[in-house]
Amino acid sequence: MRKRILSIWTLLGIIFGIGLFVSAIYRSTENYLIFISINSLIMVLGGTFAATMIAYHGRYVMSTIGSLFSIVFPIHLSPKVLNQNALEVIEWAKINSKEGFKAVETIIINKKIKDPIILYAKDLISTGVKGDRLRPLMEDLIECTIERQMIQANILQTMAGFAPGFGMIGTLIGLIIMLDNMGADISQVGPGLALALLTTLYGVLFAQLLFKPAAEKVQQTLEILRHRNIILMESMVLLSEGKTSFEIQDYINRYIAPSNWIDLTKTAK
């Protein structure tokens, strides 16, 4: 029930951010190569990765690195998708009132639905858990799921804090090497200092243009996912109580913006 699609706005944001940086360099100097340093890049990214591996368990760090690529393909949860999810459960409510929950369970199995919220609710309802007994169990599932996935956002925020720090460390190392090799030739101060400052530049860029925005994107996606799961939870709870489709509609609409309210009278037409 959930799918990922290309986020055009995220892609444009990345291109625009990099474009501003490249444009500023292009308009300010003809010596573009001074902004490229493999050693500085290794110092910042390598140090950030090493510190993060020390701070967190390795499997969480590796999954977080993978999430950096998924921000361009986030889970698609538009208002239209939320409505479709709710309407599907409302349709099940109609079947439940006529044929019983066993028929709904058969539909979920035949459609090979993998959504954990629906599957968990199905298993509980089929064993006789309903209404106020069902809601807290599903709330626990939703919150535990979000907490597990929030680890990625926390790790990205930590990486955003580490990157500028390792940028400064690289700058200090560069300054020490520069001063040691400078001798009596004062002309080496300018180019050497420029090279040393590159690590600070890289650290700030990665923190502000990659790690922090990615952390916020992951967190926002999880908040939207929580909202969607709450709608599903309430729908399944009402279904378990044998509520009519119109009762579920009225109850669920309080979670949806008025412009996207579900109206079964129009849907039926």
PALUM-261432 format. One line per field, with one value per residue (C-alpha): residue number from 1; y, x, z; residue in one letter. Coordinates in steps of 0.05 Angstrom, whole numbers, always signed. Example, Ala and Ser with C-alpha at 12.3 -4.5 7.8 and 13.67 -1.06 7.14 Angstrom:
PALUM-261432
vomar: 1 / 2
v: -90 / -21
u: +246 / +273
w: +156 / +143
gulum: a / s
This chain:
PALUM-261432
vomar: 1 / 2 / 3 / 4 / 5 / 6 / 7 / 8 / 9 / 10 / 11 / 12 / 13 / 14 / 15 / 16 / 17 / 18 / 19 / 20 / 21 / 22 / 23 / 24 / 25 / 26 / 27 / 28 / 29 / 30 / 31 / 32 / 33 / 34 / 35 / 36 / 37 / 38 / 39 / 40 / 41 / 42 / 43 / 44 / 45 / 46 / 47 / 48 / 49 / 50 / 51 / 52 / 53 / 54 / 55 / 56 / 57 / 58 / 59 / 60 / 61 / 62 / 63 / 64 / 65 / 66 / 67 / 68 / 69 / 70 / 71 / 72 / 73 / 74 / 75 / 76 / 77 / 78 / 79 / 80 / 81 / 82 / 83 / 84 / 85 / 86 / 87 / 88 / 89 / 90 / 91 / 92 / 93 / 94 / 95 / 96 / 97 / 98 / 99 / 100 / 101 / 102 / 103 / 104 / 105 / 106 / 107 / 108 / 109 / 110 / 111 / 112 / 113 / 114 / 115 / 116 / 117 / 118 / 119 / 120 / 121 / 122 / 123 / 124 / 125 / 126 / 127 / 128 / 129 / 130 / 131 / 132 / 133 / 134 / 135 / 136 / 137 / 138 / 139 / 140 / 141 / 142 / 143 / 144 / 145 / 146 / 147 / 148 / 149 / 150 / 151 / 152 / 153 / 154 / 155 / 156 / 157 / 158 / 159 / 160 / 161 / 162 / 163 / 164 / 165 / 166 / 167 / 168 / 169 / 170 / 171 / 172 / 173 / 174 / 175 / 176 / 177 / 178 / 179 / 180 / 181 / 182 / 183 / 184 / 185 / 186 / 187 / 188 / 189 / 190 / 191 / 192 / 193 / 194 / 195 / 196 / 197 / 198 / 199 / 200 / 201 / 202 / 203 / 204 / 205 / 206 / 207 / 208 / 209 / 210 / 211 / 212 / 213 / 214 / 215 / 216 / 217 / 218 / 219 / 220 / 221 / 222 / 223 / 224 / 225 / 226 / 227 / 228 / 229 / 230 / 231 / 232 / 233 / 234 / 235 / 236 / 237 / 238 / 239 / 240 / 241 / 242 / 243 / 244 / 245 / 246 / 247 / 248 / 249 / 250 / 251 / 252 / 253 / 254 / 255 / 256 / 257 / 258 / 259 / 260 / 261 / 262 / 263 / 264 / 265 / 266 / 267 / 268 / 269
v: +0 / +44 / +60 / +106 / +157 / +206 / +272 / +326 / +381 / +344 / +333 / +406 / +428 / +387 / +413 / +485 / +480 / +452 / +501 / +561 / +536 / +523 / +589 / +628 / +596 / +606 / +680 / +693 / +659 / +624 / +576 / +526 / +469 / +502 / +480 / +406 / +367 / +292 / +293 / +344 / +302 / +239 / +276 / +302 / +241 / +190 / +223 / +234 / +161 / +135 / +177 / +156 / +82 / +93 / +128 / +79 / +6 / -9 / -38 / +26 / +69 / +28 / +32 / +107 / +114 / +78 / +127 / +184 / +156 / +144 / +218 / +228 / +171 / +182 / +143 / +172 / +193 / +249 / +268 / +228 / +166 / +176 / +179 / +116 / +79 / +102 / +86 / +15 / +2 / +34 / -15 / -71 / -44 / -55 / -126 / -137 / -116 / -164 / -225 / -218 / -205 / -272 / -244 / -183 / -227 / -267 / -202 / -179 / -247 / -252 / -181 / -200 / -136 / -129 / -67 / -84 / -40 / -76 / -145 / -133 / -108 / -167 / -217 / -183 / -175 / -248 / -270 / -228 / -164 / -104 / -31 / -2 / -66 / -61 / +14 / +14 / -47 / -14 / +53 / +16 / -15 / +53 / +88 / +32 / +30 / +105 / +103 / +49 / +88 / +154 / +126 / +144 / +217 / +219 / +190 / +240 / +297 / +269 / +265 / +338 / +356 / +314 / +339 / +412 / +387 / +343 / +401 / +442 / +384 / +380 / +455 / +451 / +394 / +434 / +496 / +456 / +425 / +493 / +528 / +472 / +475 / +550 / +568 / +637 / +637 / +680 / +670 / +601 / +627 / +645 / +581 / +537 / +572 / +566 / +491 / +483 / +519 / +471 / +419 / +469 / +487 / +413 / +400 / +457 / +439 / +367 / +385 / +440 / +414 / +339 / +311 / +362 / +367 / +291 / +284 / +333 / +297 / +229 / +259 / +293 / +229 / +191 / +243 / +236 / +161 / +165 / +207 / +156 / +98 / +133 / +139 / +65 / +47 / +86 / +57 / -14 / -2 / +23 / -35 / -83 / -52 / -63 / +11 / +30 / +60 / +129 / +127 / +111 / +166 / +219 / +196 / +193 / +262 / +295 / +273 / +300 / +371 / +396 / +403 / +327 / +302 / +235 / +238 / +170 / +200 / +227 / +165 / +122 / +162
u: +0 / +61 / +107 / +166 / +167 / +218 / +214 / +224 / +228 / +282 / +322 / +314 / +336 / +400 / +414 / +399 / +443 / +502 / +490 / +494 / +561 / +589 / +562 / +595 / +662 / +654 / +638 / +693 / +756 / +785 / +826 / +771 / +817 / +835 / +767 / +781 / +821 / +815 / +853 / +804 / +745 / +774 / +787 / +716 / +676 / +723 / +726 / +651 / +638 / +689 / +660 / +590 / +610 / +638 / +575 / +524 / +518 / +545 / +481 / +443 / +497 / +498 / +422 / +426 / +477 / +427 / +372 / +412 / +394 / +322 / +308 / +304 / +253 / +211 / +149 / +91 / +37 / -3 / -73 / -101 / -63 / -88 / -159 / -150 / -124 / -184 / -233 / -206 / -219 / -288 / -303 / -281 / -330 / -387 / -365 / -355 / -427 / -455 / -408 / -368 / -294 / -274 / -290 / -248 / -191 / -195 / -191 / -129 / -96 / -116 / -91 / -24 / -25 / +41 / +27 / +45 / -10 / -65 / -35 / -28 / -100 / -124 / -90 / -118 / -189 / -190 / -174 / -230 / -193 / -238 / -251 / -217 / -175 / -150 / -132 / -75 / -42 / -41 / -18 / +42 / +58 / +56 / +99 / +150 / +155 / +167 / +218 / +258 / +258 / +274 / +343 / +363 / +343 / +383 / +444 / +441 / +435 / +497 / +535 / +516 / +549 / +611 / +626 / +644 / +686 / +728 / +732 / +765 / +812 / +833 / +844 / +889 / +929 / +937 / +960 / +1011 / +1039 / +1039 / +1076 / +1127 / +1142 / +1138 / +1207 / +1228 / +1183 / +1124 / +1092 / +1070 / +1023 / +965 / +960 / +974 / +921 / +870 / +883 / +878 / +811 / +781 / +766 / +725 / +688 / +674 / +652 / +602 / +576 / +563 / +530 / +485 / +471 / +467 / +464 / +417 / +367 / +367 / +353 / +295 / +268 / +269 / +235 / +181 / +167 / +160 / +111 / +69 / +73 / +50 / -9 / -27 / -20 / -66 / -119 / -112 / -113 / -177 / -209 / -192 / -216 / -283 / -287 / -275 / -334 / -379 / -389 / -422 / -382 / -413 / -394 / -323 / -324 / -346 / -296 / -237 / -251 / -228 / -157 / -161 / -159 / -230 / -211 / -197 / -255 / -283 / -355 / -385 / -446 / -402 / -359 / -420 / -440
w: +0 / +5 / -52 / -66 / -122 / -147 / -108 / -161 / -109 / -70 / -133 / -153 / -83 / -89 / -158 / -137 / -75 / -113 / -169 / -122 / -96 / -165 / -192 / -135 / -150 / -225 / -217 / -166 / -194 / -254 / -212 / -199 / -180 / -114 / -89 / -103 / -51 / -44 / +22 / +51 / +27 / +59 / +124 / +130 / +105 / +134 / +202 / +204 / +186 / +236 / +293 / +276 / +276 / +346 / +370 / +341 / +324 / +255 / +225 / +242 / +211 / +146 / +140 / +151 / +95 / +51 / +72 / +42 / -27 / -8 / +7 / -69 / -71 / -7 / +11 / -28 / +22 / -11 / +14 / -44 / -21 / +51 / +25 / -16 / +45 / +87 / +31 / +25 / +99 / +92 / +36 / +82 / +134 / +84 / +73 / +147 / +162 / +110 / +112 / +175 / +188 / +158 / +89 / +103 / +126 / +61 / +20 / +57 / +46 / -27 / -42 / -9 / +32 / +69 / +110 / +183 / +212 / +173 / +184 / +259 / +263 / +223 / +269 / +332 / +306 / +283 / +354 / +383 / +403 / +388 / +403 / +465 / +473 / +402 / +401 / +453 / +422 / +354 / +384 / +415 / +347 / +312 / +363 / +367 / +292 / +288 / +344 / +309 / +244 / +279 / +293 / +222 / +232 / +297 / +264 / +207 / +257 / +293 / +227 / +214 / +280 / +267 / +196 / +213 / +272 / +227 / +178 / +233 / +250 / +177 / +176 / +238 / +208 / +143 / +181 / +221 / +157 / +122 / +178 / +183 / +108 / +101 / +125 / +102 / +41 / +61 / -7 / +13 / +67 / +20 / -21 / +40 / +81 / +25 / +21 / +96 / +98 / +47 / +100 / +140 / +76 / +61 / +132 / +132 / +63 / +79 / +145 / +118 / +48 / +59 / +130 / +163 / +105 / +99 / +174 / +169 / +108 / +143 / +205 / +164 / +125 / +191 / +218 / +155 / +162 / +234 / +213 / +159 / +208 / +259 / +205 / +189 / +263 / +277 / +214 / +235 / +306 / +282 / +233 / +291 / +328 / +269 / +253 / +187 / +130 / +142 / +216 / +197 / +145 / +195 / +247 / +198 / +167 / +231 / +214 / +143 / +116 / +98 / +25 / +23 / +66 / +46 / +20 / +7 / -26 / -81 / -84 / -94 / -155
gulum: m / r / k / r / i / l / s / i / w / t / l / l / g / i / i / f / g / i / g / l / f / v / s / a / i / y / r / s / t / e / n / y / l / i / f / i / s / i / n / s / l / i / m / v / l / g / g / t / f / a / a / t / m / i / a / y / h / g / r / y / v / m / s / t / i / g / s / l / f / s / i / v / f / p / i / h / l / s / p / k / v / l / n / q / n / a / l / e / v / i / e / w / a / k / i / n / s / k / e / g / f / k / a / v / e / t / i / i / i / n / k / k / i / k / d / p / i / i / l / y / a / k / d / l / i / s / t / g / v / k / g / d / r / l / r / p / l / m / e / d / l / i / e / c / t / i / e / r / q / m / i / q / a / n / i / l / q / t / m / a / g / f / a / p / g / f / g / m / i / g / t / l / i / g / l / i / i / m / l / d / n / m / g / a / d / i / s / q / v / g / p / g / l / a / l / a / l / l / t / t / l / y / g / v / l / f / a / q / l / l / f / k / p / a / a / e / k / v / q / q / t / l / e / i / l / r / h / r / n / i / i / l / m / e / s / m / v / l / l / s / e / g / k / t / s / f / e / i / q / d / y / i / n / r / y / i / a / p / s / n / w / i / d / l / t / k / t / a / k
